[in-house]
Amino acid sequence: MSRWKPHVAINVRNLEQSVKFYQNLFGVEPVRVRRGYAKFDVELPPLNFALNEHPYGEVGALNHLGLQVSSTEEVLAAKRRLQEAGLATFDDMNTTCCYALQDKIWVTDPNGIRWEVFVVLDQEDDRVPDKQKILVEQPAVACCTACEKHSPLANE
């Protein structure tokens, strides 16, 4: 059965303060905390919520939105549906993003809000201490190359 989960990524000025706030809001600990990045995997309501420490000025706190799906086939089906509607998509397959290996596509809404449709193929799991880390430590902004290329922050 297909499992879709909304994804929200926001920019924050202070990661430590923001992690504490969202721990209290969601009532759960983050599943991953790295330099400049934190991720919450909330079960109720289902939500993949990421914090990216980045000064955001006039572009605002919203980094991007997304839909996490269960398979690469669902990513490709979303791509076909969007392209058939005349929308431009950007492929970002087999990419390392947010400390996870992912297949994804990107599309931008009429207001400039970036959306990704993605599947996580493999990832670090901070809840399992002995699992070998599959990805190396990344720079302060842990988002993927496509996030950075398509970000309004790239123009600052």
C-alpha positions in Angstrom: 0.0 0.0 0.0 1.2 3.4 -0.9 2.1 5.7 2.0 2.3 9.5 1.4 3.6 11.8 4.1 3.7 15.6 3.9 7.2 17.1 4.1 7.8 20.6 5.3 11.3 22.2 5.5 11.8 25.6 7.1 14.7 27.9 7.6 15.5 28.8 11.2 17.9 31.4 12.7 18.8 29.3 15.8 18.7 25.5 15.4 19.0 24.8 19.2 16.1 27.0 20.1 14.0 25.7 17.2 14.7 22.0 18.1 13.5 22.7 21.7 10.4 24.4 20.4 9.4 21.7 18.0 10.2 18.9 20.5 7.5 20.6 22.7 5.1 21.2 19.8 5.2 17.7 18.4 5.9 15.8 21.7 8.8 13.8 20.1 12.5 14.0 19.9 14.1 14.7 16.5 15.3 11.5 14.7 18.4 13.4 13.4 20.4 16.4 14.5 23.4 17.5 12.6 25.3 20.8 12.3 22.7 23.2 10.8 20.0 20.6 10.4 17.4 18.6 12.4 14.6 16.3 11.3 11.4 15.2 13.1 9.5 12.1 11.9 6.1 12.7 13.4 3.6 9.8 13.4 0.5 11.7 14.3 -0.2 13.6 12.2 2.1 12.0 9.7 4.8 14.6 8.9 8.4 14.7 7.8 9.5 18.0 9.3 13.0 19.5 8.7 14.8 22.5 10.1 17.7 24.1 8.2 19.7 26.7 10.1 20.0 29.5 7.6 19.5 33.3 7.8 16.5 34.0 5.6 15.9 37.7 5.5 13.1 38.7 3.1 12.6 35.2 1.6 10.9 34.0 4.7 11.2 30.9 6.8 9.6 28.4 4.3 12.4 26.5 2.6 10.3 24.0 0.6 7.4 21.6 0.8 7.2 18.0 -0.3 5.4 14.7 -0.5 7.3 11.6 0.7 6.1 8.5 -1.2 6.8 4.8 -0.9 8.7 4.1 -4.1 10.6 5.5 -7.1 7.7 4.3 -9.3 5.5 6.8 -7.4 8.0 9.6 -7.9 8.1 8.8 -11.6 4.3 8.6 -11.8 4.1 12.1 -10.2 6.6 13.4 -12.7 4.5 12.1 -15.6 1.3 13.6 -14.1 2.9 17.0 -13.7 4.5 17.0 -17.1 1.2 16.0 -18.7 -0.3 19.1 -17.0 2.4 21.2 -18.7 4.5 21.8 -15.6 8.3 21.8 -15.7 10.0 19.2 -13.4 13.6 18.8 -12.4 14.9 15.3 -11.7 17.2 14.7 -8.8 17.5 10.9 -8.7 20.0 8.9 -6.6 20.9 12.0 -4.6 22.2 12.4 -1.1 20.0 15.0 0.7 19.4 15.6 4.4 21.6 12.6 5.3 19.6 10.2 3.2 19.8 8.6 -0.2 16.8 9.7 -2.2 15.1 9.7 -5.6 13.1 12.9 -6.2 11.6 15.3 -8.6 11.1 19.1 -8.1 8.3 21.4 -9.3 7.7 25.1 -8.5 4.2 26.5 -8.0 3.0 29.8 -9.5 4.1 31.6 -6.4 7.6 30.3 -6.5 7.1 27.7 -3.7 9.3 24.6 -4.4 7.8 21.2 -4.0 9.6 17.9 -4.1 8.1 14.4 -4.5 10.6 11.9 -3.1 11.3 8.5 -1.7 14.0 7.7 0.9 16.1 4.8 -0.3 18.5 4.6 2.6 19.3 6.8 5.6 21.2 7.2 8.8 19.2 6.3 11.8 20.2 8.1 15.0 17.8 6.0 17.0 20.0 2.9 16.3 23.4 3.7 17.8 25.3 0.8 16.2 24.0 1.3 12.6 26.9 2.2 10.4 26.6 5.8 9.2 26.0 5.6 5.5 26.6 9.3 4.8 29.4 11.6 5.7 29.1 14.8 7.7 27.9 17.6 5.4 28.3 21.4 5.5 26.1 23.5 7.8 23.2 23.6 5.3 22.5 19.9 4.9 20.0 20.2 2.1 20.7 18.6 -1.2 22.2 20.3 -4.2 18.9 20.7 -5.9 17.4 22.3 -2.8 20.3 24.8 -2.9 20.1 25.4 -6.7 16.3 26.0 -6.6 16.3 28.0 -3.3 15.3 31.6 -3.2 18.3 31.8 -0.8 20.7 31.2 -3.7 19.9 34.7 -4.9 20.8 36.4 -1.6 
